[in-house]
Amino acid sequence: MTDWVRPLDASGRPKREPESPRPRDPLSFERAVERFAEEWVSPKTGRSFSITSRRNVLDNLLGGPLSAFRSGRDITSVKHWNGDLAADYLRWLQDELRRDSATIKKVRSQLRSFGVFCHERLNAQSIAGTALAEFDVSTEADYERRTDRPLNHAEVDTLTAAARTARDHLAMAMLLYTGMRPGELIALDISSIRLDTAPPVVELRGAAHAGANAKAERDIPLTIGQTFLPKLLRTHLADPARSAGASRLLLSHRSDARGVRRPLTLNGLRAMLFDLGVQTGIRCNAYRLRHTFCTWCAASGLPMTHLQQLLGHATSDGIEQYYRGRGARSALEDAARLRF
């Protein structure tokens, strides 16, 4: 029997019980980092990240080392991340991967700011943690880097033979035979490679390349101590497997939504050199390749001011070490060649 007292639903349909809200999927670590890079405002300066700083944050917090660390601990959501894990990661970077203290301090600062952001904006209560706040950076790896002797030619041959791809071979050769910084190398566009000049050069033009990583505008010959580097570059640029729309010289093995391979990152370059060292038992990093370049140039008689120009240094500080003990010998050799 119809209940005439009960009001009718305007739709003529029976009312349904309200559904309980569905639990939201936990915010992924990757999305939390992206939001941090996009939305973070420094409490000290009141400014957001610059384009270069944003790229650096994404490289450090989404790059290969931290991704491998999270994968080993099955960390996919930001709610599973905390300050103790962040400190463990920094310790791993410092003790196992032997990153220099400046890099560790930069990543520590980014992780601390990321923790504050997640606590304030994403309601992640334990993201900062006392272990991260109290983590102390060691300079032991810096000492090891300073005491690394230059590579000899046999070691260079071994590392070259161990390179898995032509790209890895080229990256190592560019660092070894131009002395450029790793940040400058990964930021190179193909338009900066001038194979049509005599001699062929790579053009570095300040912020257009790598922001603070490019210290000075300069041209570096591609034939310092050898003649094969231009050939390697031509072969690399003509590779049919190279993405047609890519402008960067060195590309990673990952592709974007359009199928264009992404630029190689600083962490990717470091990981590649580290792997070469593991395979060969020869410590291999960008600093040691640059150190070898400087040693070879000085030993071959390149004037100190010329090496300073090639490296993009404002002063000769840090270069003089390569010329200590050579002054007297060079003076004798130059004097012996004099004819009046």
C-alpha positions in Angstrom: 0.0 0.0 0.0 1.3 3.4 -1.0 2.4 5.6 1.9 0.6 8.9 1.0 2.3 10.8 3.8 5.8 10.1 2.5 7.0 12.9 0.1 7.7 11.8 -3.4 11.1 12.2 -5.0 11.0 14.8 -7.8 12.6 12.3 -10.2 10.2 9.6 -9.4 13.1 7.3 -8.5 13.7 5.8 -5.1 16.4 7.5 -3.1 19.7 5.7 -2.8 21.8 5.6 0.2 24.8 8.0 0.1 28.0 6.4 -1.0 31.0 6.6 1.3 33.8 8.6 -0.2 36.3 6.4 -2.1 39.8 6.7 -0.6 42.2 8.7 -2.8 45.2 7.0 -4.3 48.3 7.9 -2.4 50.3 10.7 -4.1 53.2 9.2 -6.0 56.8 10.2 -5.1 57.3 11.5 -8.7 54.3 13.7 -8.6 55.2 15.1 -5.2 58.7 16.0 -6.6 57.1 17.7 -9.7 54.8 19.7 -7.5 57.7 20.7 -5.3 59.7 21.9 -8.3 56.7 23.8 -9.6 55.3 25.3 -6.4 58.2 25.7 -3.9 58.9 29.3 -2.8 62.0 29.9 -0.7 61.3 31.3 2.7 64.6 33.2 2.6 64.3 34.9 -0.8 60.5 34.6 -1.5 61.4 33.3 -5.0 60.4 30.1 -6.7 63.0 27.9 -8.5 64.5 29.2 -11.7 64.3 27.0 -14.8 67.9 25.8 -14.2 67.3 25.1 -10.5 64.0 23.3 -11.3 65.8 21.1 -13.8 68.5 20.4 -11.2 65.9 19.4 -8.6 64.2 17.0 -11.0 67.5 15.5 -11.9 68.6 15.0 -8.3 65.2 13.8 -6.9 64.0 11.8 -9.9 67.3 10.8 -11.4 68.8 7.3 -11.6 70.5 7.1 -8.2 67.4 8.0 -6.1 65.1 6.0 -8.4 67.4 3.0 -7.8 67.4 3.6 -4.1 63.6 3.8 -3.9 63.2 0.8 -6.2 65.3 -1.3 -3.8 63.0 -0.4 -1.0 59.7 -0.4 -2.9 59.0 3.3 -2.3 56.4 4.5 -4.8 54.3 6.9 -2.7 55.5 10.0 -0.9 53.8 8.8 2.3 56.4 6.0 2.4 59.3 8.5 2.3 60.7 10.0 5.5 63.8 11.8 6.9 65.5 8.6 8.0 65.3 7.2 4.4 66.6 10.5 3.0 69.6 10.3 5.4 70.2 6.7 4.3 70.2 7.8 0.7 72.7 10.6 1.3 74.9 8.2 3.2 74.7 5.8 0.2 75.6 8.6 -2.2 78.5 9.6 0.1 79.9 6.2 1.1 79.2 4.0 -1.9 78.9 6.3 -5.0 81.6 8.7 -3.6 79.9 11.9 -4.6 81.8 15.0 -3.6 80.7 17.1 -0.6 79.3 20.0 -2.7 76.9 17.6 -4.5 75.9 15.9 -1.2 75.2 19.3 0.4 73.1 20.4 -2.6 71.0 17.2 -2.5 70.7 17.4 1.3 69.4 21.0 1.0 66.9 20.0 -1.7 65.7 17.0 0.3 65.2 19.2 3.4 63.2 21.8 1.4 61.2 18.9 -0.2 60.4 17.6 3.3 59.2 21.0 4.5 57.0 21.3 1.3 55.5 17.9 1.8 54.8 18.6 5.5 53.2 22.0 4.8 51.5 21.4 1.4 50.9 17.6 1.2 50.3 16.8 4.9 53.1 14.3 5.0 54.0 14.4 8.7 57.2 12.4 9.0 58.8 13.6 5.7 61.6 15.6 7.3 62.8 13.6 10.2 65.6 14.2 12.6 68.1 12.0 10.8 68.0 14.2 7.7 68.2 17.4 9.8 71.3 16.1 11.6 73.1 14.4 8.6 76.7 15.5 8.5 78.5 15.7 5.1 82.0 14.2 4.8 84.8 15.6 2.7 86.5 12.2 2.4 85.4 11.8 -1.2 86.8 15.3 -2.1 90.2 14.2 -0.8 90.1 11.1 -2.9 89.2 13.1 -6.0 92.0 15.6 -5.4 94.5 12.7 -5.0 93.3 10.8 -8.1 96.3 10.6 -10.4 95.7 11.3 -14.1 94.8 8.3 -16.3 97.5 6.8 -18.5 96.9 5.9 -22.1 96.5 2.2 -21.4 93.7 3.0 -18.9 92.0 5.3 -21.3 92.1 2.5 -23.9 90.5 0.0 -21.4 87.7 2.4 -20.5 87.0 3.2 -24.1 86.8 -0.5 -25.0 84.4 -1.0 -22.1 82.0 1.7 -23.3 78.7 0.0 -24.1 77.4 2.4 -26.8 78.9 4.8 -29.3 77.2 7.6 -27.2 79.1 6.5 -24.1 82.3 6.4 -26.1 81.7 9.9 -27.4 80.8 11.3 -24.0 84.0 10.1 -22.4 86.1 11.4 -25.4 84.5 14.8 -25.2 85.3 15.1 -21.4 88.8 13.8 -21.9 89.9 15.8 -25.0 88.1 19.1 -24.4 88.4 19.5 -20.6 84.8 20.8 -20.4 82.7 20.4 -17.3 80.0 17.6 -17.2 77.3 20.2 -16.8 78.5 21.9 -20.0 78.7 18.6 -21.9 75.1 17.5 -21.2 73.7 20.9 -22.1 75.4 21.0 -25.5 73.1 21.5 -28.5 74.2 20.2 -31.9 74.3 23.7 -33.2 77.3 24.3 -30.9 79.4 21.7 -32.6 81.1 23.5 -35.5 82.7 20.9 -37.7 82.8 23.3 -40.6 85.5 25.6 -39.1 89.3 25.2 -39.1 89.9 23.8 -36.6 86.6 22.4 -35.7 85.4 23.7 -32.4 82.7 23.3 -29.7 81.2 26.7 -28.8 80.3 27.4 -25.2 78.1 30.4 -24.7 77.3 30.9 -21.0 73.8 30.7 -19.8 72.5 29.5 -23.2 74.1 26.2 -22.3 74.2 25.4 -18.7 73.5 28.5 -16.5 76.0 28.6 -13.7 77.8 25.5 -14.9 79.2 27.3 -18.0 81.8 29.6 -16.4 82.9 31.6 -19.5 82.1 32.0 -23.2 84.8 30.2 -25.1 85.6 28.0 -28.1 87.4 24.7 -27.5 89.2 23.0 -30.5 88.0 19.4 -31.1 91.5 18.3 -32.2 93.5 18.8 -29.0 96.0 16.0 -28.9 94.1 13.8 -31.4 92.2 14.0 -34.7 89.4 11.4 -34.3 87.0 13.4 -32.2 85.4 15.2 -35.2 84.9 11.8 -36.9 83.2 10.4 -33.7 80.9 13.4 -33.7 80.0 13.1 -37.4 79.2 9.4 -36.9 77.1 10.2 -33.9 75.1 12.9 -35.6 74.5 10.8 -38.7 73.2 7.8 -36.6 69.7 6.9 -38.0 68.6 5.8 -34.5 69.0 9.3 -33.3 65.7 11.1 -32.7 65.0 13.5 -35.6 63.6 16.2 -33.4 66.2 16.2 -30.7 68.6 19.2 -30.5 70.8 18.1 -27.6 74.0 16.3 -28.5 73.8 13.5 -25.9 70.5 11.8 -25.4 69.3 9.3 -22.8 67.6 6.0 -23.6 64.2 7.3 -22.4 61.6 9.0 -24.7 58.9 11.6 -24.2 55.3 11.3 -25.2 56.2 12.1 -28.8 58.7 9.4 -29.0 61.7 11.8 -28.9 64.5 10.7 -26.7 65.1 12.9 -23.7 68.4 14.7 -23.1 71.0 12.9 -21.1 71.0 14.2 -17.5 73.9 14.9 -15.2 73.0 11.9 -13.0 72.8 9.7 -16.1 76.3 10.8 -17.2 77.7 10.2 -13.7 76.1 6.7 -13.6 77.5 5.8 -17.0 81.0 6.8 -15.9 80.6 5.0 -12.6 79.5 1.8 -14.4 82.6 2.0 -16.6 84.7 2.2 -13.5 83.0 -0.8 -12.0 83.5 -2.9 -15.2 87.2 -2.0 -15.5 88.3 -1.5 -11.9 89.6 2.0 -12.9 88.1 4.9 -11.0 86.3 6.9 -13.7 84.5 10.2 -13.2 84.3 13.6 -15.0 86.7 15.2 -12.6 89.4 12.6 -13.3 89.0 12.9 -17.1 89.3 16.7 -16.8 92.4 16.3 -14.5 93.9 14.0 -17.1 93.3 16.6 -19.9 95.0 19.3 -17.8 98.0 17.1 -17.1 98.5 16.0 -20.7 98.2 19.6 -21.9 100.7 20.9 -19.4 103.1 18.0 -20.2 102.9 18.8 -23.9 104.0 22.4 -23.4 100.7 24.2 -23.7 101.2 27.6 -22.0 99.3 28.1 -18.7 97.3 31.1 -20.0 96.1 29.0 -22.9 95.0 26.1 -20.7 93.2 28.7 -18.4 91.3 29.9 -21.5 90.3 26.4 -22.6 89.0 25.6 -19.1 87.1 28.8 -18.7 88.9 29.9 -15.5 88.9 33.5 -14.5 92.3 33.1 -12.8 95.2 30.6 -12.9 94.3 29.3 -9.4 93.9 25.6 -9.6 95.9 25.3 -12.8 99.4 26.1 -11.4 99.6 22.7 -9.9 100.0 21.2 -13.4 103.0 23.4 -14.1 105.0 23.0 -10.8 108.4 21.6 -11.5 108.2 22.3 -15.2 109.4 25.9 -15.2 113.2 25.2 -14.8 113.1 22.3 -17.4 111.1 24.4 -19.9 113.5 27.3 -19.4 116.5 25.1 -20.2 114.7 23.6 -23.3 113.7 27.0 -24.6 117.2 28.4 -24.0 118.8 25.5 -25.8 116.7 26.2 -28.9 117.8 29.9 -29.1 120.0 31.0 -32.0 121.6 34.5 -32.2 
